[in-house]
Amino acid sequence: MKCPICGNENIEENDNFCKECGNKLKEECNCWLKKDSYNCKESSCPGYGFYRKMKEETIRKDLKTAKPTNH
């Protein structure tokens, strides 16, 4: 495989992004955060920002489904 942006040929079959320029090589990546195939629609890995977004969504969901407690 060859990166269409920088021409790097040092790309392995399992690589989601080019190691030289960071270009996204696949529409759906084997996402290291979700541990599954996922299309984040980003051109490069959003990394920690994506992790924070997922955590915020989980917290909002948990707050919506949480039952009120009497203290």
Order of alpha helices (4+ residues) and beta strands (2+ residues): beta-beta-alpha
